[in-house]
């Protein structure tokens, strides 16, 4: 259970980090440049790879090792914890 919470926490912290860096860079980078969409698409692909690793690597490994039920439970816990973090972000959106 600790591991699934940690993976979800890392995913949430990664999102906060990327948003903060993007927000800081928006005041530095000129408004109209081809680099903005390239950077956004690059961040999207990088994020998909990182999230795929965090959410899927260990459950797939468990599944391949024949621990199918444990793999599904582990995956569900990661997604559940991450859903809690997203819910927290939504609450902050309306409170702040």
C-alpha positions, -999 to +999 in steps of 0.1 A: +000+000+000+029+024+008+043+018-027+011+025-045+007+058-025+043+067-033+038+062-070+006+083-070+024+110-050+053+111-074+029+115-103+011+144-085+044+161-075+056+157-111+025+175-124+029+203-099+066+207-109+058+208-146+030+233-142+052+255-121+081+254-146+057+261-174+042+290-156+076+305-148+087+301-184+056+317-199+069+351-187+104+345-201+096+330-236+084+353-263+047+348-270+048+338-306+074+312-314+074+277-329+092+264-298+061+267-276+040+240-293+071+218-297+078+221-260+042+214-250+041+183-272+074+172-259+062+176-223+031+157-232+051+127-246+075+128-216+046+129-192+029+100-208+061+079-206+067+088-169+030+082-160+030+050-179+060+038-160+047+049-126+012+034-132+019+003-152+054-011-148+050-029-114+014-041-121+025-055-154+055-072-138+033-087-111+008-098-138+035-115-159+048-132-127+014-148-123+002-126-095-028-114-115-050-104-085-022-086-067-014-068-100-050-056-104-053-045-068-019-026-069-030-008-101-064+001-086-047+015-055-023+037-076-052+050-096-073+055-065-046+074-047-040+095-078-077+102-080-076+115-045-047+139-054-067+151-085-097+157-063-075+177-039-064+198-069-100+204-079-109+214-044-080+239-043-092+253-076-125+263-061-112+273-027-082+295-037 
